[in-house]
Amino acid sequence: MKNTLIYASLLLALLAPSCTNLDEEVFTEIIADEYYQDKKTVIAALTRPYEHGHWCGWDGDRWLLQELTADNFVWTQKGKHGYDGGDWIRLHGHQWTPEDSHIYGGWIGPYQGIGQCNVVLEDLQKLDYAQLGMEESEKAQHIAEMRTLRAWFYLFLIDFFRTVPIVTDTETITGQSSPQEVFAFIETELRESIPDLPKNGRAGRFDQGGAAALLVRLYLNSEVWTGTARYDECAQVATGIINGEYGTYSIDPDYRGPFRSGVDGYRSPENILEFPHALNIYEFSWMYNAMMHYQSRYSLDNDRGSWNGVHLTPSRDLEGNLYDFKLGMPYETFSDDDLRKQPFRTTSANGDYEGFFLIGQQYYFNSAQGYGFDSTRVVNGTEEYNGEPLTYVDQVGRFSEGPSGLAQGSRVNTGEENSGVRFIKFPWLPLSQNRFHTNSATEIRLAEVYYALAECRYREGDVPGAAELLDAVRKRNFPEDTWPQHSYTANPASLTDDEFVDELSREFLGERHRRTDLIRWGRFGDAWWDKAADGKDMTVFPIPSRALNANPLLEGNQAN
């Protein structure tokens, strides 16, 4: 075998998501013939592309393209911090260009993963598993896993760019395929892989349920991606997943369950695919760094710094009044009795907690009791509110500068250090309790399948059927005594197009769904906070200039 397994070559790119230079430098090459000696080395090679998959999905550009171009999140400039060359203004206002580094990140990240899958696939197909003490069924499973993971990477590309090269080996350089060809390739890879995958496999690796869920994603967005609706196929596969055809899954009865999976060994029955974490081994660090304030380590009990960047788009104007946009305002789309809307706090030394948001005045972690906050010790700001209490507000404006500051308005570039509700759906639990960075990144969960099937039912006019599916997930979010007033089954008239779009926002907030959902519902060009309605179609990102320069067979895809 002439292929090489390159392990250190991508290390800097994987571990330094703030770096925009993703050119590979090979530090270590191991010839495949010398590397594969036993089952352990096979599994090590197999799982390496999964590590890149975690990075691709949850560390930087791909998350930013899905969420900061939509209505729920923004990275505001906060005084002297966070302008970053106007990156966040362009993403929020749909003003990106083919030269933007984040657009290139949306391209190169998936292709790096595809390249890794191709290397491993070529090696696995040539291996004699019997000589390594393994069964042929294991070989079939491993090949199916790599094909499924490669298809997952291609879902980013068809979603972001539509016309992209299909690369299935380590030698060929090719031009673009049409969206229909890319779609058919992904569909075939998944359909052919499912029979060789296990049901309910290991955490962090694809099994039948994960591959089938990717088919649900593919079919749900087919009309946007290819021009042909495939809602019937989406409903068929989704029904099969819910009925246990591809493995056994169930909706977690606790609204926190899918996102605390991995903590103290807990595995949520709802999670079809999750990327496991371990402190100082592979962490959920990018999202923490991007979202938390510099002082958050004192209230959340850890030793990490952060960038004080991303927060929810504001629900209220400079006077404290609710905006009247149809989109955005994510915090206030939650009802006050929604359990998820509670301010985050740990409630026991056993890892219990409540709420998905940091809002209001911040206090030190109560280290004496090992959970909760110490109301006698206020966390202070360090910038505009240096020496003053740090209080997160659901607003964006230069309040610290008085009338002259407020005259600058509420915009992406007029934030302060306390601007915005902070997102903590993925819980940052105390380091002193050995739970920091131990929760998994939830990539696919059964709730997504329920909501996809509900959308298929809704689009065919079956509102009661859609309501029943949505309620099966939503009921856990409300106290029993107030649930009847929120039930779509009990109040079918409340389930409108606008409400469905809002419900997708609430359920999948921060899970890298929002841009795709808005495009599918024809809302991506609408207005929201500090963004006017688009005058041109921005639903497809331009092929990045760096990609065009590197491959002469590529053509630009800009029609906008």
Secondary structure, DSSP 8 states (H G I E B T S, - for coil): ---EEESSTTHHHHH-TT--------S-EEEHHHH--SHHHHHHHHHHHHHHHHHHHHSSHHHHHHHTTSSSEEE--BTTBS-GGGHHHHHHTT---TT-HHHHHHHHHHHHHHHHHHHHHHHHHH--TGGGT--HHHHHHHHHHHHHHHHHHHHHHHHHTSSB----SSS-----B-HHHHHHHHHHHHHHHGGGS-SS--TTS--HHHHHHHHHHHHHTHHHHHS---HHHHHHHHHHHHTTTT------SSTTHHHHTTGGG---TTEEEEE--BTTTB--HHHHHHHS-TTHHHHHT--------EEE--SB-TTS-B---SS--HHHHS-TT-GGGSB-EE-STTS-EE-SEE-EE-EEE-TTTTSSEEEEEE-BBSSTTBTSB-EEBS--S-GGGHHHHHTT-S-TT-B-TTBS-EE-SS----TTTT-TT-S-EEEEEHHHHHHHHHHHHHHTT-HHHHHHHHHHHHGGGS-TTTHHHH-TTT-GGG--HHHHHHHHHHHTTTSS-HHHHHHHTT-TTS-BTTB---SS--SS----HHHHHH-TT-------
